[in-house]
């Protein structure tokens, strides 16, 4: 759906088809990387190897899935980093977290395409993705004895902690998109949001993309 058609249909375009495809590739590879990683991390999660073809295939595929996830996420990051620069109005929004939690939106400063929580999650994801790749390479190449054992052990700890932080962040992201800010998931399935949703949650962005429209 083009931006013009979406606007005429009473919807506001938020993500185009290419953006949505990249997002869902990252989402699917994240699920596979997380489940296979958990299976390799602890025997209690070994049953998750069924998602990637059993224990042997899980061990083989996990690093490759991680690399694909990293590459596609960085494509997203390159596209969205400007939208995620924290601005003064974001900091003011963060100071009024009690109003956010209690849905007292009339007390909040106007924000752009993403709120402070979304921006913080974005930068956490950038950091953890880089740490996961770097530590994963050390662990992956350890098969050939490339790195000192101390470095490999440190990499294993960094990998596990980074994965934990990323998984927790994604859980919050999913909860927010489905339950807290209803209507958000539609942006990544249909590519559009309603005028009411856009004006209510992201008024600065709404005025920017609609040219100050008031529908």
Backbone as CSV, one residue per row, in Angstrom:
resi,resn,N_x,N_y,N_z,CA_x,CA_y,CA_z,C_x,C_y,C_z
1,UNK,0.850,-1.194,0.000,0.000,0.000,0.000,0.883,1.240,0.000
2,UNK,0.677,2.119,-0.978,1.485,3.331,-1.066,1.071,4.322,-0.004
3,UNK,1.951,5.318,0.258,1.645,6.334,1.260,0.394,7.115,0.888
4,UNK,0.249,7.415,-0.425,-0.901,8.199,-0.858,-2.200,7.419,-0.670
5,UNK,-2.176,6.135,-1.061,-3.371,5.312,-0.919,-3.729,5.129,0.543
6,UNK,-2.706,4.892,1.380,-2.954,4.705,2.807,-3.573,5.944,3.423
7,UNK,-3.056,7.116,3.069,-3.577,8.356,3.634,-5.020,8.582,3.200
8,UNK,-5.310,8.282,1.944,-6.665,8.479,1.448,-7.635,7.491,2.083
9,UNK,-7.140,6.332,2.495,-8.015,5.311,3.075,-8.275,5.568,4.554
10,UNK,-7.772,6.667,5.070,-7.987,6.979,6.473,-6.948,6.393,7.392
11,UNK,-5.807,5.957,6.828,-4.727,5.386,7.619,-3.441,6.171,7.396
12,UNK,-2.537,6.050,8.336,-1.255,6.748,8.242,-0.158,5.713,7.984
13,UNK,0.592,5.824,6.892,1.670,4.863,6.614,2.795,5.003,7.633
14,UNK,3.215,3.870,8.206,4.295,3.902,9.209,5.502,3.091,8.759
15,UNK,5.283,1.932,8.155,6.391,1.110,7.656,6.037,0.579,6.273
16,UNK,6.978,0.703,5.321,6.716,0.167,4.001,7.000,-1.340,3.973
17,UNK,6.751,-1.965,2.818,6.874,-3.418,2.701,8.297,-3.902,2.990
18,UNK,9.303,-3.190,2.482,10.693,-3.594,2.716,11.041,-3.547,4.202
19,UNK,10.586,-2.513,4.888,10.847,-2.395,6.320,10.205,-3.537,7.097
20,UNK,8.993,-3.893,6.696,8.293,-4.960,7.400,8.953,-6.312,7.162
21,UNK,9.410,-6.551,5.930,10.099,-7.810,5.635,11.366,-7.947,6.474
22,UNK,12.161,-6.880,6.520,13.398,-6.906,7.316,13.073,-7.142,8.787
23,UNK,12.039,-6.463,9.289,11.641,-6.627,10.693,11.286,-8.077,11.000
24,UNK,10.500,-8.723,10.113,10.064,-10.086,10.391,11.188,-11.096,10.204
25,UNK,12.149,-10.796,9.341,13.331,-11.663,9.247,14.107,-11.605,10.563
26,UNK,14.268,-10.390,11.103,14.950,-10.247,12.393,14.170,-10.964,13.484
27,UNK,12.847,-10.819,13.486,12.017,-11.444,14.511,12.126,-12.968,14.463
28,UNK,12.035,-13.547,13.263,12.088,-15.005,13.131,13.471,-15.538,13.496
29,UNK,14.516,-14.875,13.008,15.871,-15.338,13.340,16.167,-15.142,14.825
30,UNK,15.583,-14.100,15.434,15.762,-13.918,16.877,15.163,-15.095,17.639
31,UNK,13.952,-15.512,17.265,13.308,-16.635,17.943,14.155,-17.897,17.802
32,UNK,14.649,-18.143,16.596,15.467,-19.331,16.366,16.804,-19.249,17.097
33,UNK,17.410,-18.063,17.091,18.699,-17.894,17.786,18.515,-18.020,19.296
34,UNK,17.437,-17.422,19.814,17.190,-17.459,21.261,16.887,-18.873,21.730
35,UNK,16.016,-19.578,21.016,15.649,-20.930,21.444,16.818,-21.905,21.303
36,UNK,17.558,-21.799,20.202,18.712,-22.691,20.030,19.810,-22.354,21.030
37,UNK,19.968,-21.053,21.321,20.962,-20.648,22.307,20.613,-21.139,23.703
38,UNK,19.337,-21.043,24.065,18.901,-21.548,25.371,19.100,-23.055,25.460
39,UNK,18.823,-23.751,24.354,19.001,-25.206,24.340,20.458,-25.597,24.568
40,UNK,21.368,-24.819,24.004,22.795,-25.091,24.180,23.314,-24.617,25.525
41,UNK,22.575,-23.671,26.122,23.015,-23.080,27.389,22.756,-23.989,28.584
42,UNK,21.580,-24.673,28.588,21.215,-25.474,29.754,20.377,-26.678,29.330
43,UNK,20.622,-27.836,29.930,19.877,-29.051,29.570,18.357,-28.919,29.731
44,UNK,17.910,-28.042,30.632,16.473,-27.876,30.838,15.764,-27.383,29.585
45,UNK,16.519,-26.721,28.697,15.941,-26.177,27.470,16.248,-27.038,26.242
46,UNK,16.769,-28.248,26.482,17.199,-29.083,25.359,16.055,-29.415,24.414
47,UNK,14.834,-29.469,24.924,13.686,-29.795,24.072,13.513,-28.776,22.941
48,UNK,14.072,-27.573,23.109,13.946,-26.534,22.079,14.750,-26.856,20.827
49,UNK,15.647,-27.852,20.924,16.423,-28.224,19.741,15.524,-28.779,18.635
50,UNK,14.309,-29.176,18.993,13.379,-29.705,17.982,13.016,-28.642,16.946
51,UNK,13.144,-27.371,17.319,12.827,-26.284,16.392,13.879,-26.125,15.304
52,UNK,15.072,-26.623,15.562,16.156,-26.476,14.583,16.741,-27.825,14.171
53,UNK,15.931,-28.867,14.255,16.336,-30.153,13.680,17.139,-31.074,14.568
54,UNK,17.117,-30.845,15.897,17.853,-31.730,16.797,19.157,-31.119,17.282
55,UNK,19.826,-31.841,18.186,21.013,-31.304,18.842,22.148,-30.954,17.907
56,UNK,22.474,-31.850,16.980,23.597,-31.604,16.070,23.332,-30.400,15.180
57,UNK,22.128,-30.372,14.586,21.798,-29.262,13.708,21.679,-27.954,14.475
58,UNK,21.233,-28.014,15.714,21.155,-26.803,16.531,22.547,-26.219,16.728
59,UNK,23.498,-27.073,17.041,24.880,-26.613,17.241,25.456,-26.032,15.953
60,UNK,25.114,-26.615,14.820,25.631,-26.136,13.538,24.969,-24.823,13.132
61,UNK,23.629,-24.774,13.267,22.869,-23.642,12.729,22.896,-22.394,13.607
62,UNK,23.050,-22.572,14.923,22.952,-21.427,15.826,23.834,-20.248,15.424
63,UNK,25.118,-20.431,15.177,25.951,-19.272,14.802,25.559,-18.651,13.469
64,UNK,25.136,-19.465,12.514,24.732,-18.920,11.217,23.445,-18.109,11.333
65,UNK,22.511,-18.615,12.127,21.269,-17.872,12.373,21.591,-16.545,13.040
66,UNK,22.524,-16.576,13.987,22.920,-15.352,14.684,23.514,-14.323,13.738
67,UNK,24.316,-14.770,12.797,24.919,-13.849,11.826,23.843,-13.229,10.932
68,UNK,22.899,-14.042,10.474,21.802,-13.517,9.644,20.993,-12.492,10.434
69,UNK,20.689,-12.799,11.685,19.955,-11.860,12.537,20.716,-10.548,12.675
70,UNK,22.013,-10.622,12.912,22.831,-9.426,13.079,22.830,-8.571,11.822
71,UNK,23.009,-9.207,10.668,23.069,-8.457,9.399,21.765,-7.732,9.144
72,UNK,20.642,-8.425,9.277,19.354,-7.795,9.008,19.018,-6.744,10.060
73,UNK,19.423,-6.977,11.318,19.176,-5.959,12.338,19.958,-4.698,12.037
74,UNK,21.188,-4.833,11.571,21.988,-3.660,11.259,21.416,-2.884,10.076
75,UNK,20.744,-3.588,9.167,20.022,-2.893,8.094,18.924,-2.027,8.708
76,UNK,18.212,-2.579,9.688,17.191,-1.812,10.406,17.809,-0.637,11.151
77,UNK,18.906,-0.910,11.841,19.547,0.125,12.652,20.010,1.290,11.793
78,UNK,20.564,0.980,10.618,21.017,2.046,9.717,19.856,2.903,9.248
79,UNK,18.677,2.294,9.120,17.503,3.022,8.651,16.883,3.882,9.753
80,UNK,16.936,3.381,10.991,16.169,4.017,12.067,16.992,4.802,13.087
81,UNK,18.305,4.836,12.954,19.092,5.416,14.045,18.790,6.889,14.263
82,UNK,18.525,7.625,13.199,18.219,9.054,13.368,16.921,9.256,14.154
83,UNK,15.946,8.376,13.892,14.670,8.474,14.604,14.812,8.121,16.085
84,UNK,15.928,7.482,16.442,16.113,7.023,17.819,17.114,7.857,18.615
85,UNK,17.523,8.990,18.072,18.363,9.909,18.839,17.506,10.528,19.941
86,UNK,17.963,10.460,21.169,17.184,10.949,22.301,17.210,12.476,22.337
87,UNK,16.034,13.065,22.369,15.849,14.512,22.324,15.422,15.039,23.698
88,UNK,15.506,16.365,23.912,15.083,16.940,25.200,13.651,16.574,25.583
89,UNK,12.729,16.545,24.600,11.344,16.207,24.942,11.214,14.740,25.360
90,UNK,12.148,13.882,24.895,12.141,12.487,25.343,12.522,12.408,26.824
91,UNK,13.517,13.189,27.211,13.935,13.189,28.614,12.812,13.703,29.512
92,UNK,12.103,14.714,29.043,10.978,15.240,29.814,9.874,14.180,29.902
93,UNK,9.648,13.465,28.813,8.669,12.373,28.790,9.050,11.318,29.821
94,UNK,10.357,11.010,29.902,10.834,10.020,30.852,10.666,10.447,32.297
95,UNK,10.748,11.748,32.545,10.567,12.248,33.909,9.124,12.101,34.384
96,UNK,8.224,11.915,33.440,6.805,11.800,33.777,6.316,10.371,33.584
97,UNK,7.157,9.435,34.001,6.857,8.026,33.796,5.579,7.602,34.510
98,UNK,5.302,8.200,35.655,4.067,7.853,36.371,2.838,8.193,35.532
99,UNK,2.901,9.303,34.795,1.800,9.666,33.904,1.683,8.665,32.753
100,UNK,2.832,8.190,32.256,2.828,7.200,31.186,2.161,5.916,31.656
101,UNK,2.577,5.446,32.840,2.054,4.192,33.379,0.560,4.277,33.650
102,UNK,0.113,5.443,34.095,-1.298,5.624,34.446,-2.135,6.208,33.313
103,UNK,-1.543,6.218,32.098,-2.265,6.679,30.898,-2.780,8.107,31.010
104,UNK,-2.041,8.948,31.713,-2.400,10.370,31.769,-1.645,11.096,30.660
105,UNK,-1.995,10.769,29.437,-1.249,11.250,28.286,-1.344,12.754,28.090
106,UNK,-2.401,13.379,28.624,-2.549,14.826,28.457,-1.467,15.599,29.194
107,UNK,-0.777,14.928,30.133,0.295,15.579,30.890,1.670,15.396,30.248
108,UNK,1.728,14.669,29.153,3.013,14.321,28.559,3.409,15.269,27.438
109,UNK,4.707,15.499,27.274,5.173,16.309,26.137,4.968,15.535,24.842
110,UNK,4.813,16.246,23.736,4.630,15.592,22.448,5.943,14.942,22.004
111,UNK,5.827,13.748,21.438,7.018,13.013,21.002,6.914,12.685,19.517
112,UNK,8.042,12.249,18.963,8.117,11.977,17.526,7.797,10.506,17.246
113,UNK,8.497,9.881,16.325,8.129,8.544,15.853,8.231,7.488,16.940
114,UNK,9.200,7.650,17.864,9.373,6.672,18.939,9.448,7.393,20.273
115,UNK,8.963,6.715,21.342,9.076,7.291,22.674,10.414,6.909,23.300
116,UNK,10.669,7.428,24.489,11.969,7.215,25.129,12.236,5.733,25.364
117,UNK,11.224,4.998,25.803,11.413,3.573,26.048,11.805,2.825,24.790
118,UNK,11.164,3.156,23.679,11.492,2.519,22.413,12.907,2.873,21.966
119,UNK,13.284,4.111,22.182,14.634,4.539,21.802,15.691,3.853,22.663
120,UNK,15.428,3.742,23.945,16.385,3.068,24.821,16.529,1.603,24.444
121,UNK,15.406,0.969,24.120,15.469,-0.425,23.690,16.268,-0.560,22.398
122,UNK,16.096,0.375,21.483,16.842,0.357,20.225,18.340,0.336,20.487
123,UNK,18.818,1.236,21.352,20.257,1.312,21.618,20.752,0.118,22.427
124,UNK,19.901,-0.421,23.297,20.255,-1.655,24.004,20.417,-2.792,23.006
125,UNK,19.508,-2.857,22.019,19.607,-3.896,21.002,20.865,-3.738,20.154
126,UNK,21.210,-2.511,19.801,22.439,-2.280,19.034,23.646,-2.802,19.820
127,UNK,23.719,-2.430,21.105,24.854,-2.832,21.940,24.910,-4.349,22.121
128,UNK,23.766,-4.960,22.445,23.773,-6.402,22.693,24.028,-7.194,21.413
129,UNK,23.522,-6.712,20.285,23.784,-7.407,19.021,25.280,-7.416,18.698
130,UNK,25.936,-6.287,18.913,27.380,-6.205,18.652,28.146,-7.128,19.595
131,UNK,27.747,-7.105,20.884,28.407,-7.969,21.870,28.173,-9.446,21.566
132,UNK,26.956,-9.771,21.146,26.656,-11.166,20.811,27.482,-11.632,19.617
133,UNK,27.608,-10.781,18.606,28.393,-11.160,17.436,29.864,-11.342,17.805
134,UNK,30.412,-10.347,18.505,31.836,-10.400,18.853,32.158,-11.600,19.746
135,UNK,31.373,-11.798,20.787,31.609,-12.923,21.700,31.320,-14.252,21.007
136,UNK,30.305,-14.249,20.134,29.974,-15.471,19.415,31.082,-15.908,18.480
137,UNK,31.731,-14.943,17.833,32.842,-15.277,16.932,33.984,-15.911,17.710
138,UNK,34.269,-15.354,18.902,35.338,-15.925,19.735,35.012,-17.366,20.100
139,UNK,33.764,-17.598,20.504,33.348,-18.956,20.886,33.315,-19.888,19.668
140,UNK,32.865,-19.375,18.552,32.759,-20.162,17.316,34.137,-20.596,16.838
141,UNK,35.080,-19.648,16.829,36.424,-19.930,16.331,37.254,-20.711,17.340
142,UNK,36.749,-20.868,18.558,37.489,-21.611,19.571,37.695,-23.067,19.150
143,UNK,36.843,-23.536,18.245,36.983,-24.910,17.761,38.374,-25.116,17.153
144,UNK,38.904,-24.070,16.543,40.229,-24.161,15.916,41.340,-23.706,16.866
145,UNK,40.991,-23.418,18.113,41.990,-22.976,19.077,42.577,-21.620,18.755
146,UNK,41.748,-20.742,18.173,42.233,-19.438,17.711,42.533,-18.488,18.864
147,UNK,41.723,-18.555,19.941,41.842,-17.598,21.038,42.264,-18.282,22.335
148,UNK,42.925,-17.529,23.237,43.283,-18.073,24.553,42.033,-18.489,25.313
149,UNK,42.138,-19.504,26.143,40.991,-20.043,26.862,40.338,-18.992,27.755
150,UNK,41.137,-18.085,28.324,40.578,-17.033,29.177,39.639,-16.147,28.370
151,UNK,40.052,-15.807,27.165,39.220,-14.975,26.302,37.920,-15.696,25.941
152,UNK,38.025,-16.998,25.706,36.836,-17.783,25.366,35.862,-17.808,26.534
153,UNK,36.382,-17.960,27.748,35.518,-17.981,28.931,34.839,-16.630,29.140
154,UNK,35.591,-15.562,28.948,34.996,-14.219,29.072,33.923,-14.027,28.010
155,UNK,34.204,-14.490,26.800,33.244,-14.371,25.703,31.961,-15.133,26.024
156,UNK,32.090,-16.290,26.659,30.908,-17.086,27.004,30.017,-16.344,27.992
157,UNK,30.649,-15.683,28.968,29.880,-14.912,29.964,29.220,-13.709,29.295
158,UNK,29.985,-12.993,28.479,29.436,-11.825,27.776,28.281,-12.249,26.871
159,UNK,28.434,-13.364,26.189,27.402,-13.857,25.278,26.113,-14.165,26.043
160,UNK,26.262,-14.850,27.165,25.086,-15.230,27.954,24.380,-14.006,28.527
161,UNK,25.146,-13.063,29.077,24.547,-11.863,29.664,23.885,-10.997,28.594
162,UNK,24.543,-10.863,27.456,23.973,-10.063,26.366,22.680,-10.688,25.863
163,UNK,22.686,-12.010,25.748,21.482,-12.710,25.293,20.338,-12.516,26.281
164,UNK,20.644,-12.594,27.563,19.607,-12.408,28.597,19.001,-11.015,28.502
165,UNK,19.856,-9.995,28.397,19.362,-8.620,28.303,18.514,-8.440,27.045
166,UNK,18.975,-8.987,25.925,18.237,-8.855,24.676,16.884,-9.566,24.746
167,UNK,16.860,-10.773,25.293,15.604,-11.523,25.408,14.614,-10.774,26.283
168,UNK,15.073,-10.230,27.420,14.187,-9.466,28.301,13.652,-8.221,27.591
169,UNK,14.520,-7.567,26.838,14.106,-6.375,26.102,13.054,-6.693,25.053
170,UNK,13.235,-7.815,24.345,12.275,-8.204,23.313,10.943,-8.599,23.939
171,UNK,10.977,-9.230,25.098,9.723,-9.566,25.798,8.942,-8.303,26.115
172,UNK,9.642,-7.286,26.619,8.995,-6.005,26.907,8.450,-5.393,25.611
173,UNK,9.228,-5.467,24.559,8.824,-4.925,23.251,7.536,-5.596,22.753
174,UNK,7.477,-6.920,22.855,6.295,-7.656,22.402,5.085,-7.318,23.266
175,UNK,5.292,-7.283,24.582,4.181,-6.960,25.481,3.629,-5.576,25.181
176,UNK,4.534,-4.629,24.986,4.113,-3.258,24.707,3.331,-3.171,23.403
177,UNK,3.819,-3.855,22.368,3.182,-3.767,21.051,1.817,-4.434,21.017
178,UNK,1.655,-5.527,21.775,0.408,-6.284,21.717,-0.607,-5.837,22.759
179,UNK,-0.126,-5.582,23.983,-1.058,-5.353,25.085,-1.103,-3.907,25.587
180,UNK,0.064,-3.263,25.707,0.078,-1.947,26.347,-0.375,-0.857,25.386
181,UNK,0.301,-0.736,24.273,-0.071,0.283,23.276,-0.789,-0.428,22.139
182,UNK,-2.063,-0.663,22.329,-2.839,-1.413,21.342,-2.868,-0.663,20.007
183,UNK,-2.701,-1.416,18.945,-2.662,-0.821,17.615,-1.266,-0.759,17.043
184,UNK,-0.256,-1.010,17.913,1.135,-0.943,17.449,1.476,-2.096,16.514
185,UNK,0.968,-3.292,16.820,1.303,-4.463,16.015,0.834,-4.297,14.577
186,UNK,-0.273,-3.601,14.402,-0.822,-3.367,13.067,0.202,-2.678,12.156
187,UNK,1.060,-1.852,12.740,2.060,-1.140,11.940,3.026,-2.104,11.271
188,UNK,3.296,-3.254,11.919,4.223,-4.223,11.355,3.534,-5.365,10.626
189,UNK,2.216,-5.372,10.590,1.496,-6.366,9.801,0.895,-5.733,8.554
190,UNK,0.295,-4.549,8.727,-0.329,-3.865,7.595,0.495,-2.678,7.095
191,UNK,1.389,-2.197,7.959,2.224,-1.060,7.565,1.630,0.293,7.875
192,UNK,0.415,0.301,8.416,-0.255,1.573,8.699,-0.818,1.592,10.103
193,UNK,-1.134,2.806,10.571,-1.829,2.997,11.846,-2.972,3.979,11.600
194,UNK,-3.881,4.042,12.534,-4.992,4.977,12.381,-4.530,6.394,12.686
195,UNK,-5.263,7.371,12.181,-4.941,8.768,12.484,-5.044,9.014,13.984
196,UNK,-6.060,8.426,14.618,-6.230,8.614,16.057,-5.063,8.069,16.850
197,UNK,-4.579,6.876,16.470,-3.432,6.268,17.149,-2.201,7.152,16.987
198,UNK,-1.954,7.616,15.773,-0.766,8.426,15.500,-0.803,9.746,16.257
199,UNK,-1.951,10.404,16.234,-2.076,11.694,16.925,-1.931,11.527,18.428
200,UNK,-2.463,10.427,18.948,-2.451,10.208,20.395,-1.065,9.839,20.918
201,UNK,-0.381,8.929,20.219,0.884,8.394,20.736,2.125,9.101,20.210
202,UNK,2.067,9.639,18.990,3.253,10.241,18.385,2.867,11.506,17.618
203,UNK,2.381,12.528,18.319,1.852,13.720,17.641,2.853,14.467,16.774
204,UNK,4.121,14.558,17.192,5.110,15.251,16.370,5.323,14.507,15.055
205,UNK,5.448,13.205,15.128,5.606,12.386,13.928,4.364,12.494,13.046
206,UNK,3.189,12.479,13.656,1.946,12.559,12.898,1.876,13.840,12.076
207,UNK,2.193,14.953,12.708,2.137,16.215,11.981,3.181,16.270,10.874
208,UNK,4.321,15.639,11.114,5.392,15.644,10.122,4.997,14.840,8.884
209,UNK,4.407,13.657,9.075,4.097,12.804,7.925,2.796,13.207,7.229
210,UNK,1.951,13.935,7.936,0.683,14.336,7.309,0.688,15.796,6.896
211,UNK,1.774,16.490,7.150,1.828,17.899,6.809,0.929,18.743,7.686
212,UNK,0.766,18.283,8.957,-0.057,19.045,9.893,-1.520,18.708,9.794
213,UNK,-1.826,17.539,9.182,-3.218,17.134,9.020,-3.931,16.954,10.345
214,UNK,-5.216,17.063,10.327,-6.010,16.970,11.554,-7.122,15.942,11.432
215,UNK,-6.967,14.971,10.552,-8.015,13.964,10.389,-8.182,13.165,11.666
